[in-house]
Structure formats: structure tokens, C-alpha cells
Amino acid sequence: MYHFQLVYGKACHFPAELEHKAYWALKKLNIDMAAAGEKRMLQLNELDEFRLQAYENNKVYKEKVKRWHDWRLVYKLFVPGQQVLLFNSRLQLFPGKLKSRWSGPFIVKIVIPHGAVEIFDKHPDQAFKVNGQKLKHYYEDTANHEVVSAVLATT
């Protein structure tokens, strides 16, 4: 098997005189063709083993990356009518001082399987779909803001 065929997967036809010269050089050097062929087959088998090992290493790497990615996912449960905040990932470079990346609140219209959520701002007709990982629950300020005054008397 020629190197050209190994690389390109096609047979390469050499001119007859080139083949004759190569055969003549091998014959002149008194090389054992059977031993050379056996050595070449061992090299090809070694290449196949390297290739299979590379596939295996790639598979193990992809499994580790998937496991790490899945571990980092936070599963959140959204229900229609709930208020959420949307993460604005386009403010990465120069967001401005003290500018929040969370916009909203938006209202959940539909929860679609596999993590997609359809939300809208003011009009349900203008709803759009987003990834559920870019949302977080919005909790309104429920603190009681009553002003209590106390008079301290000095005696």
C-alpha cells in the first residue's frame, strides 16, 4: 500500500520506469520483501491503535465536559403568570458603572419543554422565547415601609 493511498484513499499509478527503478533498488539492496511487508503491516496496525485510542480519549473528554456542564445547570421551575427577570448577556464588554444586567420584570406566558420559556413585557401579543437558564425569579418588595417614630424624653 502506497503512502498516497493511505493519505488520499485513492490508488496512485506510477509510471512503469519509476516502479521498475524502485523494484531494482530494492533488489539491489537485497531487502527481504516479506520482512519489510510484515514490518509495514505492524506499523499500519499501530496507526489503527493510535486512532482508536484518540477516539476513546475524545469520548471520555466529551463525557467529562457534559457531566461538568450538567452539574453547573440550575433547574428552575416557572409557571405561567409568574414574574421573572431576564439576563442581558449583550452587556459583557462595557456595561457601564453600576448598571444591572438583569432586565424586567417580565411575565411568563408559556413554559415549553426542555427549558424554553415564552415571556412578555406588557402585551401578551409581543411574547418571545428565551432559554430558561437566562431567567430568574422576581420577588417583589414585600417589606412593610411604615414609619415609626418614637419620642425619647430626657429627664
C-alpha positions in Angstrom: 0.0 0.0 0.0 1.5 3.3 -1.1 1.6 6.5 1.1 -0.5 8.3 -1.4 -3.3 5.7 -1.0 -3.0 5.9 2.8 -3.4 9.7 2.7 -5.9 10.3 -0.1 -7.7 6.9 -0.1 -7.1 6.5 -3.9 -4.8 4.4 -5.9 -1.8 6.1 -7.4 -0.4 4.8 -10.7 3.3 5.5 -11.1 5.0 5.4 -14.5 6.4 2.0 -15.3 10.0 3.1 -15.3 9.7 4.6 -11.8 8.2 1.3 -10.5 11.0 -0.6 -12.2 13.7 1.7 -10.6 12.1 1.3 -7.2 11.9 -2.5 -7.6 15.5 -2.6 -8.9 16.8 -0.5 -5.9 15.1 -2.9 -3.5 16.5 -5.9 -5.3 20.0 -4.3 -5.4 19.9 -3.6 -1.7 18.9 -7.2 -1.1 15.9 -6.3 1.1 13.7 -9.1 2.3 10.3 -8.2 0.9 8.4 -10.5 3.3 10.1 -8.9 6.4 9.5 -5.4 5.0 5.9 -6.2 4.3 5.4 -7.6 7.8 7.0 -4.6 9.4 4.8 -2.3 7.3 1.7 -4.2 8.4 2.8 -3.8 12.1 3.1 0.0 11.5 -0.3 0.2 10.0 -1.8 -1.8 12.9 -0.1 0.6 15.3 -1.6 3.6 13.5 -5.0 2.0 13.8 -4.4 1.5 17.5 -3.4 5.2 17.9 -6.5 6.3 16.0 -8.8 4.1 18.2 -7.1 5.4 21.3 -7.6 9.0 20.1 -11.4 8.3 19.6 -11.6 6.8 23.1 -9.8 9.8 24.7 -12.1 12.2 22.8 -15.2 10.2 24.0 -14.0 10.3 27.6 -13.3 14.1 27.3 -16.7 14.8 25.9 -18.4 12.8 28.7 -16.4 14.8 31.4 -17.3 18.1 29.8 -21.0 17.1 29.6 -21.0 16.0 33.2 -19.4 19.3 34.3 -21.8 21.3 32.2 -24.9 19.4 33.5 -23.6 19.8 37.1 -23.5 23.6 36.6 -27.1 23.8 35.3 -29.6 25.1 37.8 -33.1 23.8 37.3 -35.7 26.4 37.9 -39.5 25.8 37.8 -41.5 28.5 36.1 -45.3 28.7 36.0 -47.5 30.9 33.7 -48.3 34.3 35.2 -45.1 34.4 37.3 -42.8 37.4 37.1 -39.2 36.8 36.1 -36.0 38.8 35.4 -34.1 38.3 32.1 -30.3 38.3 32.0 -28.9 40.6 29.3 -25.8 38.9 28.1 -25.0 41.6 25.5 -23.7 43.9 28.2 -20.5 41.9 28.5 -17.8 44.3 27.3 -18.6 47.8 28.8 -21.8 47.5 30.8 -21.5 50.9 32.4 -20.8 51.6 36.0 -23.4 50.1 38.4 -25.7 49.0 35.5 -27.5 45.8 36.2 -27.5 43.0 33.6 -31.0 41.9 34.7 -33.9 43.5 32.9 -37.5 43.2 33.6 -39.7 42.1 35.3 -41.3 40.0 32.5 -44.4 37.8 32.8 -44.2 34.1 31.9 -46.7 33.2 29.2 -45.9 29.6 28.4 -43.4 27.1 29.7 -42.1 25.0 26.8 -40.4 21.6 27.4 -36.6 21.3 27.5 -36.0 24.7 29.3 -37.5 27.2 26.9 -39.9 29.8 28.3 -42.1 32.3 26.4 -42.3 35.7 28.2 -43.8 39.1 27.5 -43.4 42.6 29.0 -46.7 44.4 28.7 -48.7 42.9 25.9 -49.1 39.2 25.6 -49.1 39.5 21.8 -45.5 40.6 21.9 -44.2 37.5 23.6 -40.8 36.0 22.8 -39.0 32.8 23.6 -35.8 32.6 25.8 -33.7 30.0 27.4 -34.9 29.2 30.9 -31.2 29.4 32.2 -31.3 33.2 31.4 -34.2 33.8 33.7 -34.5 34.1 37.5 -37.5 34.5 39.7 -38.6 38.1 40.5 -39.7 38.7 44.1 -41.4 42.0 44.6 -40.5 44.1 47.6 -42.9 42.9 50.3 -41.3 44.7 53.2 -43.6 46.9 55.2 -42.4 50.5 54.9 -44.4 52.0 57.8 -42.7 54.9 59.5 -42.5 54.5 63.2 -41.5 57.5 65.3 -40.5 57.4 68.9 -40.0 60.3 71.2 -37.2 60.0 73.6 -37.6 62.1 76.6 -34.7 63.3 78.7 -35.3 63.7 82.4 
